[in-house]
Amino acid sequence: MGPDDCNEMYLQTLRKRLDVEAVLMLPDPYMLVPFRDGTFYLIVVNQPQTESMTRRILIQGKSIVEQQVSTWQLEQAAVRGLDEQLSAILKTAVVVWEKDGYMSMMKQRLYQMPKPLQKMYICREYSRLLRFFCQTKECLNRGMNLDAYHAVIQSLHAWARCIIYEAGEQPVCGLWSQVKLIDPSVYKLYEELSINAEALDKRIELLELAIEFWLSSSMKESVRYVMEIMETKTGPWRFSELMMHDEIKRADIELPLLLEKMVQRSLLREVSLSLNGDGNEEIGFILLE
């Protein structure tokens, strides 16, 4: 029995299952999944499972790798966004069978990123870029060049994701190939850091200047997500209120440093708030724009 016969036998079995909504196949799985043999299928099942399940099966001696994802997970991803590996798999995979056009419609939903989700992702990656940039400067100032190099690589990855989200796309596993198409200048900075013959600290310093300029010029739009949350309340916000806000927690934003920089840029003002009526004060924040 040849590979095509095995695949057809496998698909016939899946079509008979009442819980299967769609079957997708990866033509070339090598970059996306940790298996080097067999055909890779993504099975969409109508079950309330919360985690993907992967298994390897043999049909007449032929290897098949099967990963299940639930319709519930895809519905959540349509609202909250896809993780990078699943995003890459769905972009590459071919729908080989589906009920009532389910997966074709779902793929459209998944790749039409809603504006609130786009703002959330941009703010999250901007806050991470800010943190890694500050780490880079601190390590460089202390002469810890390899640690500075690690931090600046993390900065570049956060910057790359910002650029991709600003373009309305989802990051995939080939992140820098994606960035090269959207913003070649940032790709070139990454390339220069990697292959330039200058001393490591000099390469990092040059990159610091570019990152610092982008952080400054992009701040107001990048923090729009936090500003819109703060607009929902009249008066000052306590730091603890912001930290515990459901939308802030969901976004996984690096809030302390972000608020500090927003104060420095006059987007926020620090105010003193009474603490338990005992004469002590807590620092709060009020939106200026």
Number of C-alpha atoms within 10 A of each C-alpha: 9 9 16 9 13 18 17 11 13 15 15 11 10 17 16 9 10 9 15 20 22 23 23 22 20 19 12 14 19 12 13 16 14 8 13 12 12 16 19 23 25 23 25 24 20 16 14 11 14 12 11 13 12 13 9 13 13 12 14 12 11 16 17 20 18 20 17 18 22 22 24 17 19 20 14 14 17 20 14 19 19 21 13 15 16 17 19 18 22 21 14 16 18 15 17 11 19 17 12 10 12 14 21 13 10 14 15 11 16 21 18 12 20 15 10 12 17 22 22 24 25 26 27 26 25 26 27 24 26 22 20 22 25 19 20 26 19 15 18 19 12 10 12 14 18 14 16 26 20 14 24 26 19 19 25 21 19 23 24 25 25 24 21 23 21 16 12 15 16 24 22 22 16 13 15 21 12 20 20 14 11 17 15 14 12 20 18 13 17 18 12 16 19 12 9 12 10 11 8 15 17 14 18 22 16 13 20 18 11 12 21 14 10 12 18 11 11 12 18 14 12 22 21 16 22 21 18 12 13 17 12 8 11 9 12 18 18 17 15 9 11 19 16 11 11 10 15 19 13 11 19 16 22 20 20 13 15 21 20 14 17 18 17 11 13 12 18 20 18 18 14 13 17 12 11 9 8 7 8 10 13 13 15 20 23 19 20 10 8
